[in-house]
Amino acid sequence: MEVHLKPDVAARLTRIAADRGSDAALLASEAIENFVDYDEWFVREVETGIAAADRGDLLSHEEVGTRIQRLMTERQSRA
């Protein structure tokens, strides 16, 4: 597979790779792999959410607010 980058993006990628002591092609390959992994995860999560909604497994506005508040409180207590 061949990937064509805009010249400015290729230059930035080359600079970043050099700063990391890596090869631009390897860095691009890793970035694409991360994107593919993330995209697959995201699609699965959306499908899971749609299935839950189809089952009627939803939270009310108040329940969402309560959960967010609890998470914020927990995070602040750990800081």
C-alpha angles and dihedrals in degrees: 000000000000123000122199118207131191109259093248092051091048090051092049091047091050090050093049091047091050091049088054095044090244139119120262092228092052091047091049091049091051091048092051091047090051091049093050092047091049094046092051090048092048093050090049091050092049090049090050090051093048091050090050091049091048088054090050091247096146137140124232121236089256093051091052091050091049092050093048091049091049092050092048091049091049092049093049092050090054093050 
